[in-house]
Amino acid sequence: MMKIAMFTNTYLPHVGGVAKAVQTLENCCRKLGHEVRVIAPEFKDAVESPEVLRVPSIQNFNGSDFSVRLPVPNVIHDFLSDFQPDLIHSHHPFLLGDSALREAWKRHIPVVFTHHTLYECYTHYVPLDSLMLKRVAIQLSTEYCNLCDRVIAPSESIERLLKARGVTTPVRTIPTGIDLGFFATGNGERFCEQAGIDMDAKVIGHVGRLAMEKNLTFLADAVATSLREFPDAVFLMVGDGEARENMLDIFAQQKVERQVRSIGKLTGSELADAYAAMDWFVFSSQTETQGLVIAEAMAAGKPVCALDGSGVRDIVHDGENGVLLKSNASADAFSYALGTLIRDPLMSRRLARNARMTAVTYGTDRCVECMIDCYTDAIAGTVSTATGGDSMPWDRLISGIEIEWNLFLEKVSAAAAGMMVTPATEVSLD
């Protein structure tokens, strides 16, 4: 059995793809008998646990719902000294990601990094957002990958992207697992009754953070057109974020606001019930590494109408389990495709059956088994000169200097990328 330390900048009770991925992985690892500790920032309403170290942080950074850790010497080191991990799994390439590398190098243990996010698509959360900053984000994450022992890509399209950008560390595609049985057994009738949705309504659904980078203005325009065409249709919007009010304004301008149910964030059985209440799932984001909510919707047997993009094309296959439009399709074209599904129940049922079959490949057991294999391979491939507990002070000093130098070079390379094009920043996301 292994001792695994996970470093993440987003964690429960934050609602988002990375937080959910970490929770799923840690719970499954524990069920298999492995010990897991999590290092994460403080977060409002977080539940204390001896298995989670909450690092002091600035909450709601720059108006977002993310936390940014504050430097607190030795807190993480002392926490891990008591635990003595065999491996560290980093879920971000900055902030606590740097701490993950420091601890791993000092202890001579491997680091596995999951590239959850296309960070260049999130620079608007940082002051002075610009093309320069986007190049910095690309170079930073690429350099970080090459400081780790193994890299996990949530989809094959992201694996190809990382390799094209110059990642030389071994990369393996392992999707975030989902509980197939949980999402397949939601109670849609119960949800509709609670949400005031007519049982005969045609329910178009969307789940996710309502964030600027998710292309939600496009989605609202497309769905509004469909709602006008189908007066008995309802748009069920699950999630919250800064884009919510803008979307509601669009629905009001199109005079379809009475057909919209904005529910807010849901978890647990309420989320499964919400998926069950939907007839079709719509998705327009083009900043995904995987699109976890698409897999959840498919596990609930919902055909998907989406725009082509990284992560999305790995799971949505046009005409098989959903409809996949070109990335530059218009909102009217999206609405027309959705309308085709609404008007053709036989087609929708066929796509729903195939969606359930697709979701099987994203089952938790299969994905976690692949991750454990990756952990085992990383540990076996690490040549240790000393264990974390037995290393001499001189060894720790040398390792500390080495990792600080490498982190410094990583930042210098990223800063340089802001001033000039590099091989990594030349690669475009198709």
Steps between C-alpha positions, in 0.01 A plus 500: 500500500614853420508828687390777261512876560280712271566872451214706354411870481127419486331259737173440678268673560598680179278374217697437182661237283837485676353490849266222392784309333717516813212389723415207272860384476580528870182317603563216256864468606394470863244233414781300342696520826741783416562788738435850364570847634386820328672839513262778391429870569257618763148534366180639645288239682769233458464204736810428708660158464827350627557369147488850346745782562339838438765757407426868579384676183336802341144395418289616202813617319430787257126443524519130417405206722861379517741526792868600479729358767721717719860394568521333841841342567526137620124437540486267200837344574399414856165358386669269250781405737240336721343327196812395304341474153623265229383730222365850445219577256489865396181636346628851408827634353525805726444609863457168683639331189839655579470372858431152363825503303700633794377229734547221245856598413603533863353157576625332179152382406323528162254771395200422280330806350151509347459774238135572584473844345592705194648775716536749215120512484478620862734799501205740524494416874840669531555879474659623174361216289659500155634281220837523674353354818340217303840406358645511850228259620572255216876505557462472878280191482727342235814555709319368807408179320867443425592534868266215593548124469168421332230716341132408477286642219121474550447437127694387194467843339675658800771232492569588137505871584749456787737294289478753218588776746819322597412293805763224518387345828296182436136599442205265546130559431283418801154663518347603830277212606129536570260286700294345221235351726452825688429709191289227338252481787391862553131578552394746232135514600590594855727778376241639258239511775736685734618742228152575369560345159202348322534122462425529128755775437791452261798560728826633355774489762843636580724437804821682586664811635344802337836659427621742235726247330216251440355674190164537671380809313505284187308226682237740633443644151461152348272368775283814493430438131398142577276611786317737265454217251375258766274683749459179704877470550688594818867582543636353825819683597697340786798693634601849595761758410567845362336422162162414654352850492613556143328179394180593679509843331517329160201281583307806617586691182377206294183487718549136601594555865187314617638186334829516694573335835828620649551263793850590621762255620390143572684201645417146606165345417355838395756518219420146384128587507565813292676297229211251505251784446672607176413369155804651325829643624657805334863608526691776322827540693820477298742526791458145632762236560230237543152637555413287801137610502457352152600158631259544792216593263575198282502272805147634563412405141477850355595575138738796478499796262842668515763702318818326388798568724778339701370243744149519355582322173650212698160405639233650269487318165272668250201288404594224745444626853417863430541787259842666465505825304806672362674729748412806291133408456252783550249516783224451242670183371527372858130573560406325176695188600335499842161544336570196281548292814184637660292424192640148455433285811621182326837661431520633856432154646768342279756760601402457866567124485839559343578775752461250786736261322757778454482592869616151599856588396492782757400278791681573825637149552665489158651849524630458855656165410694680224609770746625246753700334221651839421590556867662158523697560182619841622616361834678209332672738258634732769856435606508602864826597664332535836155480651323808624544394862864391480655759270785700653474878547762548226291292256193705578694824456632395159154385387350824622750709305448286190122531494508873577738548207276297270190692612690823439590388147137401444383850589773664291402288199133590551583870529709484183206340318301813574747701294559258213339201333631161615445153351240433769304821437509448124283189529136594457208327667289349222 
